[in-house]
């Protein structure tokens, strides 16, 4: 997943209605419209390959493996994924394809800015005639309508839609963010207290002393960072702010409850605090020296090899390292709470998160088939199959899970290997080729949250929430963690019971797109912030850090930072108003 940051932004006060609906850009009468002749065909005779422009994908090329076969069997269609994250084009690739008037057949947009530009450029098809036949997507009609309010037509399909209350966490058994440590080494160190973020440094030093080299003979580091997801700021430096109830809105960090707002460049901001933490950790020999140049995939492999002791997210460390063999040996990552933390939790999105959206390109070769594919992604089978790389949906029934003798969902033997055994087994021949991991959907976007319930089973799409899974994964690691954490069954149970989490109601809010002047300023400013943040993170002394910080502040202030910050603050406050409104409306 790109940035997971599962897509909510923060705020207080102001305007409650500034969502995607504020973007009244398209008059359907002057825009190419889809042409439906009735219900979608049950079979598709002509084989096609569609281009999928995907802002969120971490893989480029033809979709392969079991998901490819599933799509091929259902739609006689192959997916050619075009991924700016991998191609290295970033904004350039989006702009180039936009200028050519063709983003792709299926378009997955990773920002409200891109959606706005795609609408202005008339690059998305009005899918209204197809939407009439989209029986799965229409179950979330309130979200689809919200995403297209102000536009005469159906252009955007929202992601992360949910039937849950917006004040309920969208996470299953683990939060999106949290301080996760190699629990076995933390236990070996005697469970030292961690009052604050900064207290992690001596703890990680003790753990590093206990295991200085991984089984592959390479050095073990406390932290390993990466650059792939940097945007308005150094992404890794934002993550610890989420441990204290903050998330980003442009250059602002805003509290989940609207109680506080920070400019990221302020010397006492949580963002600068994180950079100081990285610098101190670097000086202590805890930061992987490859951090400034490596990508997510390279870093992930280090977690798999046991070369890293700390992770910002459970969905990074646990899938990589918490294999059955490791957990049975008592090894693995679990949350080690900071005494002063209150973790930011994204509330369920009644309106969906239209910040990440799907659409059909105006030049799609077979728009009806693309519409049918999108509709399937909203279906029960689609939700299971299209779980994002960092999501928790259980995968396809009869491959990774099945109903047991009492008609309750349980992972199959293959599913246990896929999720707990390192995915070493090849999928059965009737499901294609390769391992489960190699065949995971490259779309890397979830249309329905995994914590929602499958109406046919009554249980969540997230296998981690199944009673059968909780029983299955009981092992020396989880037993040690639960015992030390007062008997908590899951991390979310612990966080709720101990008031260590704060939920930001899911509002589907999106800040209005930057005008061209603001966008130019933002691009200049964020380039400086990101570059200097990396220098500060690796600074070898306090004096060097402070000098770099001042240089960054002076430079961006000279570029017009205050003007962009003012807009971001307004949007952050409008976001909070939208949260208050949706919480009041839907409870």
ZIQUI-V568140 format. One record per residue. N is the residue number from 1. RES is the residue in one small letter. SS is DSSP state (~ for helix, > for strand, _ for the rest). PHI is phi in whole degrees, -180 to 180 (NA if undefined). Layout:
BEGIN
n=N res=RES ss=SS phi=PHI
n=N res=RES ss=SS phi=PHI
END
This chain:
BEGIN
n=1 res=x ss=_ phi=NA
n=2 res=x ss=_ phi=-85
n=3 res=x ss=_ phi=57
n=4 res=x ss=_ phi=-65
n=5 res=x ss=_ phi=21
n=6 res=x ss=_ phi=-75
n=7 res=x ss=_ phi=75
n=8 res=x ss=_ phi=-122
n=9 res=x ss=_ phi=-125
n=10 res=x ss=_ phi=-117
n=11 res=x ss=_ phi=177
n=12 res=x ss=_ phi=-153
n=13 res=x ss=_ phi=73
n=14 res=x ss=_ phi=45
n=15 res=x ss=_ phi=-92
n=16 res=x ss=_ phi=-88
n=17 res=x ss=_ phi=-111
n=18 res=x ss=_ phi=-85
n=19 res=x ss=_ phi=-122
n=20 res=x ss=~ phi=-56
n=21 res=x ss=~ phi=-64
n=22 res=x ss=~ phi=-75
n=23 res=x ss=_ phi=-98
n=24 res=x ss=_ phi=-86
n=25 res=x ss=_ phi=-108
n=26 res=x ss=_ phi=-113
n=27 res=x ss=_ phi=-99
n=28 res=x ss=~ phi=-55
n=29 res=x ss=~ phi=-68
n=30 res=x ss=~ phi=-111
n=31 res=x ss=_ phi=-121
n=32 res=x ss=_ phi=-53
n=33 res=x ss=> phi=-118
n=34 res=x ss=_ phi=-66
n=35 res=x ss=_ phi=-127
n=36 res=x ss=_ phi=-98
n=37 res=x ss=_ phi=-107
n=38 res=x ss=_ phi=138
n=39 res=x ss=_ phi=-59
n=40 res=x ss=_ phi=-62
n=41 res=x ss=_ phi=-61
n=42 res=x ss=_ phi=-80
n=43 res=x ss=_ phi=-135
n=44 res=x ss=_ phi=-123
n=45 res=x ss=_ phi=-76
n=46 res=x ss=_ phi=-87
n=47 res=x ss=_ phi=-71
n=48 res=x ss=> phi=-137
n=49 res=x ss=> phi=-120
n=50 res=x ss=> phi=-109
n=51 res=x ss=> phi=-86
n=52 res=x ss=> phi=-112
n=53 res=x ss=> phi=-81
n=54 res=x ss=> phi=-134
n=55 res=x ss=_ phi=-59
n=56 res=x ss=_ phi=-100
n=57 res=x ss=_ phi=-69
n=58 res=x ss=_ phi=-108
n=59 res=x ss=_ phi=-136
n=60 res=x ss=_ phi=-124
n=61 res=x ss=> phi=125
n=62 res=x ss=> phi=-75
n=63 res=x ss=_ phi=-58
n=64 res=x ss=_ phi=-126
n=65 res=x ss=~ phi=75
n=66 res=x ss=~ phi=-64
n=67 res=x ss=~ phi=-69
n=68 res=x ss=~ phi=-61
n=69 res=x ss=~ phi=-66
n=70 res=x ss=~ phi=-61
n=71 res=x ss=~ phi=-67
n=72 res=x ss=~ phi=-62
n=73 res=x ss=~ phi=-67
n=74 res=x ss=~ phi=-84
n=75 res=x ss=~ phi=-125
n=76 res=x ss=_ phi=52
n=77 res=x ss=> phi=-139
n=78 res=x ss=> phi=-111
n=79 res=x ss=> phi=-111
n=80 res=x ss=> phi=-102
n=81 res=x ss=> phi=-88
n=82 res=x ss=> phi=-110
n=83 res=x ss=_ phi=-120
n=84 res=x ss=~ phi=-56
n=85 res=x ss=~ phi=-59
n=86 res=x ss=~ phi=-93
n=87 res=x ss=~ phi=-68
n=88 res=x ss=_ phi=84
n=89 res=x ss=_ phi=-80
n=90 res=x ss=_ phi=54
n=91 res=x ss=~ phi=-62
n=92 res=x ss=~ phi=-61
n=93 res=x ss=~ phi=-65
n=94 res=x ss=~ phi=-62
n=95 res=x ss=~ phi=-66
n=96 res=x ss=~ phi=-64
n=97 res=x ss=~ phi=-70
n=98 res=x ss=~ phi=-64
n=99 res=x ss=~ phi=-62
n=100 res=x ss=_ phi=-78
n=101 res=x ss=_ phi=80
n=102 res=x ss=_ phi=-151
n=103 res=x ss=_ phi=-76
n=104 res=x ss=_ phi=157
n=105 res=x ss=_ phi=-74
n=106 res=x ss=> phi=-111
n=107 res=x ss=> phi=-121
n=108 res=x ss=> phi=-114
n=109 res=x ss=> phi=-104
n=110 res=x ss=_ phi=-103
n=111 res=x ss=_ phi=-160
n=112 res=x ss=~ phi=-65
n=113 res=x ss=~ phi=-59
n=114 res=x ss=~ phi=-66
n=115 res=x ss=~ phi=-63
n=116 res=x ss=~ phi=-60
n=117 res=x ss=~ phi=-67
n=118 res=x ss=~ phi=-67
n=119 res=x ss=~ phi=-69
n=120 res=x ss=~ phi=-60
n=121 res=x ss=_ phi=-82
n=122 res=x ss=_ phi=54
n=123 res=x ss=_ phi=-99
n=124 res=x ss=> phi=-115
n=125 res=x ss=_ phi=-78
n=126 res=x ss=> phi=-74
n=127 res=x ss=_ phi=-97
n=128 res=x ss=~ phi=-55
n=129 res=x ss=~ phi=-67
n=130 res=x ss=~ phi=-78
n=131 res=x ss=~ phi=-60
n=132 res=x ss=_ phi=-58
n=133 res=x ss=_ phi=-103
n=134 res=x ss=_ phi=-89
n=135 res=x ss=_ phi=-67
n=136 res=x ss=_ phi=-82
n=137 res=x ss=~ phi=-63
n=138 res=x ss=~ phi=-70
n=139 res=x ss=~ phi=-64
n=140 res=x ss=~ phi=-115
n=141 res=x ss=~ phi=-59
n=142 res=x ss=~ phi=-60
n=143 res=x ss=~ phi=-76
n=144 res=x ss=~ phi=-65
n=145 res=x ss=~ phi=-64
n=146 res=x ss=~ phi=-62
n=147 res=x ss=~ phi=-67
n=148 res=x ss=~ phi=-117
n=149 res=x ss=_ phi=-62
n=150 res=x ss=_ phi=94
n=151 res=x ss=_ phi=-117
n=152 res=x ss=_ phi=-80
n=153 res=x ss=_ phi=153
n=154 res=x ss=_ phi=-117
n=155 res=x ss=_ phi=-109
n=156 res=x ss=_ phi=-118
n=157 res=x ss=> phi=-116
n=158 res=x ss=> phi=-73
n=159 res=x ss=> phi=-110
n=160 res=x ss=_ phi=55
n=161 res=x ss=> phi=-72
n=162 res=x ss=_ phi=-153
n=163 res=x ss=_ phi=-97
n=164 res=x ss=_ phi=-81
n=165 res=x ss=_ phi=-68
n=166 res=x ss=_ phi=-67
n=167 res=x ss=_ phi=-88
n=168 res=x ss=_ phi=-98
n=169 res=x ss=> phi=-57
n=170 res=x ss=_ phi=-86
n=171 res=x ss=_ phi=-83
n=172 res=x ss=_ phi=-93
n=173 res=x ss=_ phi=-98
n=174 res=x ss=_ phi=-125
n=175 res=x ss=_ phi=-73
n=176 res=x ss=_ phi=-69
n=177 res=x ss=_ phi=-119
n=178 res=x ss=_ phi=165
n=179 res=x ss=_ phi=-81
n=180 res=x ss=> phi=-105
n=181 res=x ss=> phi=-120
n=182 res=x ss=> phi=-63
n=183 res=x ss=~ phi=-62
n=184 res=x ss=~ phi=-63
n=185 res=x ss=~ phi=-77
n=186 res=x ss=~ phi=-65
n=187 res=x ss=~ phi=-65
n=188 res=x ss=~ phi=-61
n=189 res=x ss=_ phi=-78
n=190 res=x ss=_ phi=93
n=191 res=x ss=_ phi=51
n=192 res=x ss=_ phi=-61
n=193 res=x ss=_ phi=-66
n=194 res=x ss=_ phi=-126
n=195 res=x ss=_ phi=-75
n=196 res=x ss=_ phi=-137
n=197 res=x ss=~ phi=-55
n=198 res=x ss=~ phi=-64
n=199 res=x ss=~ phi=-70
n=200 res=x ss=~ phi=-67
n=201 res=x ss=~ phi=-62
n=202 res=x ss=~ phi=-64
n=203 res=x ss=~ phi=-65
n=204 res=x ss=~ phi=-65
n=205 res=x ss=~ phi=-63
n=206 res=x ss=~ phi=-62
n=207 res=x ss=~ phi=-67
n=208 res=x ss=~ phi=-65
n=209 res=x ss=~ phi=-62
n=210 res=x ss=~ phi=-69
n=211 res=x ss=_ phi=-143
n=212 res=x ss=_ phi=-73
n=213 res=x ss=> phi=-129
n=214 res=x ss=_ phi=-79
n=215 res=x ss=_ phi=-56
n=216 res=x ss=_ phi=-83
n=217 res=x ss=_ phi=86
n=218 res=x ss=_ phi=-91
n=219 res=x ss=> phi=-63
n=220 res=x ss=_ phi=-101
n=221 res=x ss=> phi=-121
n=222 res=x ss=_ phi=-68
n=223 res=x ss=> phi=-130
n=224 res=x ss=_ phi=-133
n=225 res=x ss=_ phi=-108
n=226 res=x ss=_ phi=-155
n=227 res=x ss=_ phi=-108
n=228 res=x ss=_ phi=-51
n=229 res=x ss=_ phi=-101
n=230 res=x ss=_ phi=-63
n=231 res=x ss=_ phi=-140
n=232 res=x ss=_ phi=-68
n=233 res=x ss=_ phi=-154
n=234 res=x ss=_ phi=-70
n=235 res=x ss=~ phi=-56
n=236 res=x ss=~ phi=-59
n=237 res=x ss=~ phi=-76
n=238 res=x ss=~ phi=-77
n=239 res=x ss=~ phi=-59
n=240 res=x ss=~ phi=-61
n=241 res=x ss=~ phi=-61
n=242 res=x ss=~ phi=-68
n=243 res=x ss=_ phi=-70
n=244 res=x ss=_ phi=-115
n=245 res=x ss=_ phi=85
n=246 res=x ss=> phi=-111
n=247 res=x ss=> phi=-144
n=248 res=x ss=> phi=-93
n=249 res=x ss=> phi=-143
n=250 res=x ss=_ phi=64
n=251 res=x ss=_ phi=-96
n=252 res=x ss=> phi=-111
n=253 res=x ss=> phi=-105
n=254 res=x ss=> phi=-123
n=255 res=x ss=> phi=-71
n=256 res=x ss=_ phi=-60
n=257 res=x ss=_ phi=-98
n=258 res=x ss=_ phi=74
n=259 res=x ss=_ phi=-84
n=260 res=x ss=_ phi=-156
n=261 res=x ss=> phi=-137
n=262 res=x ss=> phi=-133
n=263 res=x ss=> phi=-79
n=264 res=x ss=_ phi=-63
n=265 res=x ss=_ phi=-88
n=266 res=x ss=_ phi=-60
n=267 res=x ss=_ phi=-61
n=268 res=x ss=_ phi=-105
n=269 res=x ss=_ phi=-75
n=270 res=x ss=~ phi=-65
n=271 res=x ss=~ phi=-65
n=272 res=x ss=~ phi=-66
n=273 res=x ss=~ phi=-59
n=274 res=x ss=~ phi=-63
n=275 res=x ss=~ phi=-63
n=276 res=x ss=~ phi=-63
n=277 res=x ss=~ phi=-61
n=278 res=x ss=~ phi=-61
n=279 res=x ss=~ phi=-63
n=280 res=x ss=~ phi=-62
n=281 res=x ss=~ phi=-66
n=282 res=x ss=~ phi=-64
n=283 res=x ss=~ phi=-63
n=284 res=x ss=_ phi=-87
n=285 res=x ss=_ phi=78
n=286 res=x ss=_ phi=-98
n=287 res=x ss=> phi=-100
n=288 res=x ss=_ phi=-55
n=289 res=x ss=_ phi=-66
n=290 res=x ss=_ phi=-78
n=291 res=x ss=_ phi=-51
n=292 res=x ss=_ phi=-67
n=293 res=x ss=_ phi=-119
n=294 res=x ss=_ phi=-84
n=295 res=x ss=_ phi=-103
n=296 res=x ss=~ phi=-60
n=297 res=x ss=~ phi=-62
n=298 res=x ss=~ phi=-64
n=299 res=x ss=~ phi=-64
n=300 res=x ss=~ phi=-58
n=301 res=x ss=~ phi=-61
n=302 res=x ss=~ phi=-70
n=303 res=x ss=~ phi=-65
n=304 res=x ss=~ phi=-60
n=305 res=x ss=_ phi=-85
n=306 res=x ss=_ phi=79
n=307 res=x ss=_ phi=-96
n=308 res=x ss=> phi=-131
n=309 res=x ss=_ phi=-106
n=310 res=x ss=> phi=-132
n=311 res=x ss=> phi=-138
n=312 res=x ss=_ phi=-73
n=313 res=x ss=_ phi=-137
n=314 res=x ss=~ phi=-68
n=315 res=x ss=~ phi=-74
n=316 res=x ss=~ phi=-94
n=317 res=x ss=~ phi=-73
n=318 res=x ss=~ phi=-69
n=319 res=x ss=~ phi=-62
n=320 res=x ss=~ phi=-74
n=321 res=x ss=~ phi=-115
n=322 res=x ss=_ phi=-81
n=323 res=x ss=_ phi=-77
n=324 res=x ss=~ phi=-58
n=325 res=x ss=~ phi=-62
n=326 res=x ss=~ phi=-64
n=327 res=x ss=~ phi=-67
n=328 res=x ss=~ phi=-65
n=329 res=x ss=_ phi=-91
n=330 res=x ss=_ phi=84
n=331 res=x ss=_ phi=-100
n=332 res=x ss=_ phi=157
n=333 res=x ss=> phi=-97
n=334 res=x ss=> phi=-141
n=335 res=x ss=> phi=-70
n=336 res=x ss=_ phi=-122
n=337 res=x ss=_ phi=-61
n=338 res=x ss=_ phi=-86
n=339 res=x ss=_ phi=-60
n=340 res=x ss=_ phi=-98
n=341 res=x ss=_ phi=-86
n=342 res=x ss=_ phi=-147
n=343 res=x ss=> phi=-70
n=344 res=x ss=> phi=-69
n=345 res=x ss=> phi=-125
n=346 res=x ss=> phi=-80
n=347 res=x ss=> phi=-71
n=348 res=x ss=> phi=-60
n=349 res=x ss=> phi=-101
n=350 res=x ss=_ phi=-61
n=351 res=x ss=_ phi=-90
n=352 res=x ss=_ phi=76
n=353 res=x ss=> phi=-108
n=354 res=x ss=> phi=-71
n=355 res=x ss=> phi=-62
n=356 res=x ss=> phi=-110
n=357 res=x ss=> phi=-141
n=358 res=x ss=> phi=-115
n=359 res=x ss=> phi=-156
n=360 res=x ss=> phi=-104
n=361 res=x ss=> phi=-66
n=362 res=x ss=_ phi=-64
n=363 res=x ss=_ phi=-105
n=364 res=x ss=_ phi=-58
n=365 res=x ss=_ phi=-71
n=366 res=x ss=_ phi=-143
n=367 res=x ss=~ phi=-61
n=368 res=x ss=~ phi=-63
n=369 res=x ss=~ phi=-69
n=370 res=x ss=~ phi=-64
n=371 res=x ss=~ phi=-63
n=372 res=x ss=~ phi=-64
n=373 res=x ss=~ phi=-66
n=374 res=x ss=~ phi=-59
n=375 res=x ss=~ phi=-61
n=376 res=x ss=~ phi=-64
n=377 res=x ss=~ phi=-62
n=378 res=x ss=_ phi=-86
n=379 res=x ss=_ phi=-77
n=380 res=x ss=~ phi=-56
n=381 res=x ss=~ phi=-62
n=382 res=x ss=~ phi=-67
n=383 res=x ss=~ phi=-63
n=384 res=x ss=~ phi=-62
n=385 res=x ss=~ phi=-78
n=386 res=x ss=_ phi=-100
n=387 res=x ss=_ phi=-54
n=388 res=x ss=_ phi=-61
n=389 res=x ss=_ phi=-58
n=390 res=x ss=_ phi=-108
n=391 res=x ss=_ phi=-86
n=392 res=x ss=_ phi=-133
n=393 res=x ss=> phi=-62
n=394 res=x ss=_ phi=-80
n=395 res=x ss=_ phi=87
n=396 res=x ss=_ phi=-70
n=397 res=x ss=> phi=-61
n=398 res=x ss=_ phi=76
n=399 res=x ss=_ phi=-110
n=400 res=x ss=_ phi=-98
n=401 res=x ss=> phi=-151
n=402 res=x ss=> phi=-153
n=403 res=x ss=> phi=-91
n=404 res=x ss=_ phi=-80
n=405 res=x ss=_ phi=-61
n=406 res=x ss=_ phi=-100
n=407 res=x ss=_ phi=65
n=408 res=x ss=_ phi=-108
n=409 res=x ss=> phi=-71
n=410 res=x ss=> phi=-151
n=411 res=x ss=> phi=-64
n=412 res=x ss=_ phi=-76
n=413 res=x ss=~ phi=-60
n=414 res=x ss=~ phi=-66
n=415 res=x ss=~ phi=-62
n=416 res=x ss=~ phi=-63
n=417 res=x ss=~ phi=-68
n=418 res=x ss=~ phi=-63
n=419 res=x ss=~ phi=-98
n=420 res=x ss=~ phi=-124
n=421 res=x ss=_ phi=-108
n=422 res=x ss=_ phi=86
n=423 res=x ss=_ phi=54
n=424 res=x ss=_ phi=-89
n=425 res=x ss=_ phi=-83
n=426 res=x ss=> phi=-74
n=427 res=x ss=_ phi=-65
n=428 res=x ss=_ phi=-56
n=429 res=x ss=~ phi=-59
n=430 res=x ss=~ phi=-76
n=431 res=x ss=~ phi=-108
n=432 res=x ss=_ phi=110
n=433 res=x ss=_ phi=-134
n=434 res=x ss=_ phi=84
n=435 res=x ss=> phi=-83
n=436 res=x ss=_ phi=-60
n=437 res=x ss=~ phi=-60
n=438 res=x ss=~ phi=-66
n=439 res=x ss=~ phi=-98
n=440 res=x ss=_ phi=-59
n=441 res=x ss=_ phi=-53
n=442 res=x ss=_ phi=-81
n=443 res=x ss=_ phi=-61
n=444 res=x ss=_ phi=57
n=445 res=x ss=_ phi=-146
n=446 res=x ss=_ phi=-105
n=447 res=x ss=_ phi=-87
n=448 res=x ss=> phi=-126
n=449 res=x ss=_ phi=-63
n=450 res=x ss=_ phi=-69
n=451 res=x ss=_ phi=-78
n=452 res=x ss=_ phi=-64
n=453 res=x ss=> phi=-97
n=454 res=x ss=_ phi=-75
n=455 res=x ss=_ phi=-62
n=456 res=x ss=_ phi=-80
n=457 res=x ss=_ phi=-113
n=458 res=x ss=_ phi=82
n=459 res=x ss=_ phi=-112
n=460 res=x ss=> phi=-65
n=461 res=x ss=_ phi=-66
n=462 res=x ss=> phi=-80
n=463 res=x ss=~ phi=-65
n=464 res=x ss=~ phi=-65
n=465 res=x ss=~ phi=-93
n=466 res=x ss=_ phi=-77
n=467 res=x ss=~ phi=-56
n=468 res=x ss=~ phi=-63
n=469 res=x ss=~ phi=-72
n=470 res=x ss=~ phi=-59
n=471 res=x ss=~ phi=-69
n=472 res=x ss=~ phi=-63
n=473 res=x ss=_ phi=-92
n=474 res=x ss=_ phi=-60
n=475 res=x ss=_ phi=-155
n=476 res=x ss=~ phi=-55
n=477 res=x ss=~ phi=-68
n=478 res=x ss=~ phi=-66
n=479 res=x ss=~ phi=-68
n=480 res=x ss=~ phi=-63
n=481 res=x ss=~ phi=-62
n=482 res=x ss=~ phi=-61
n=483 res=x ss=~ phi=-63
n=484 res=x ss=~ phi=-75
n=485 res=x ss=_ phi=-104
n=486 res=x ss=_ phi=73
n=487 res=x ss=_ phi=85
n=488 res=x ss=_ phi=-60
n=489 res=x ss=_ phi=-79
n=490 res=x ss=_ phi=-140
n=491 res=x ss=~ phi=-61
n=492 res=x ss=~ phi=-63
n=493 res=x ss=~ phi=-60
n=494 res=x ss=~ phi=-63
n=495 res=x ss=~ phi=-62
n=496 res=x ss=~ phi=-67
n=497 res=x ss=~ phi=-64
n=498 res=x ss=_ phi=-105
n=499 res=x ss=_ phi=53
n=500 res=x ss=_ phi=-107
n=501 res=x ss=> phi=-142
n=502 res=x ss=> phi=-134
n=503 res=x ss=> phi=-95
n=504 res=x ss=> phi=-94
n=505 res=x ss=> phi=-51
n=506 res=x ss=> phi=-75
n=507 res=x ss=_ phi=-112
n=508 res=x ss=_ phi=70
n=509 res=x ss=_ phi=-69
n=510 res=x ss=_ phi=-135
n=511 res=x ss=_ phi=-67
n=512 res=x ss=_ phi=-56
n=513 res=x ss=_ phi=-66
n=514 res=x ss=_ phi=-64
n=515 res=x ss=_ phi=-74
n=516 res=x ss=~ phi=-63
n=517 res=x ss=~ phi=-66
n=518 res=x ss=~ phi=-64
n=519 res=x ss=~ phi=-62
n=520 res=x ss=~ phi=-63
n=521 res=x ss=~ phi=-60
n=522 res=x ss=~ phi=-60
n=523 res=x ss=~ phi=-63
n=524 res=x ss=~ phi=-67
n=525 res=x ss=~ phi=-70
n=526 res=x ss=~ phi=-67
n=527 res=x ss=~ phi=-62
n=528 res=x ss=~ phi=-69
n=529 res=x ss=~ phi=-60
n=530 res=x ss=~ phi=-65
n=531 res=x ss=~ phi=-62
n=532 res=x ss=~ phi=-72
n=533 res=x ss=~ phi=-64
n=534 res=x ss=~ phi=-64
n=535 res=x ss=~ phi=-64
n=536 res=x ss=~ phi=-65
n=537 res=x ss=~ phi=-61
n=538 res=x ss=_ phi=-103
n=539 res=x ss=_ phi=-60
n=540 res=x ss=_ phi=-96
n=541 res=x ss=_ phi=-157
n=542 res=x ss=~ phi=-64
n=543 res=x ss=~ phi=-64
n=544 res=x ss=~ phi=-64
n=545 res=x ss=~ phi=-59
n=546 res=x ss=~ phi=-63
n=547 res=x ss=~ phi=-66
n=548 res=x ss=~ phi=-64
n=549 res=x ss=~ phi=-62
n=550 res=x ss=~ phi=-63
n=551 res=x ss=~ phi=-61
n=552 res=x ss=~ phi=-63
n=553 res=x ss=~ phi=-60
n=554 res=x ss=~ phi=-63
n=555 res=x ss=~ phi=-65
n=556 res=x ss=~ phi=-70
n=557 res=x ss=~ phi=-64
n=558 res=x ss=~ phi=-71
n=559 res=x ss=_ phi=-89
n=560 res=x ss=_ phi=102
n=561 res=x ss=~ phi=-56
n=562 res=x ss=~ phi=-59
n=563 res=x ss=~ phi=-66
n=564 res=x ss=~ phi=-70
n=565 res=x ss=~ phi=-59
n=566 res=x ss=~ phi=-59
n=567 res=x ss=~ phi=-65
n=568 res=x ss=~ phi=-62
n=569 res=x ss=~ phi=-64
n=570 res=x ss=~ phi=-61
n=571 res=x ss=~ phi=-68
n=572 res=x ss=~ phi=-62
n=573 res=x ss=~ phi=-72
n=574 res=x ss=~ phi=-65
n=575 res=x ss=~ phi=-61
n=576 res=x ss=~ phi=-67
n=577 res=x ss=~ phi=-61
n=578 res=x ss=~ phi=-64
n=579 res=x ss=~ phi=-65
n=580 res=x ss=~ phi=-62
n=581 res=x ss=~ phi=-67
n=582 res=x ss=~ phi=-71
n=583 res=x ss=~ phi=-65
n=584 res=x ss=~ phi=-69
n=585 res=x ss=~ phi=-74
n=586 res=x ss=~ phi=-109
n=587 res=x ss=_ phi=75
END
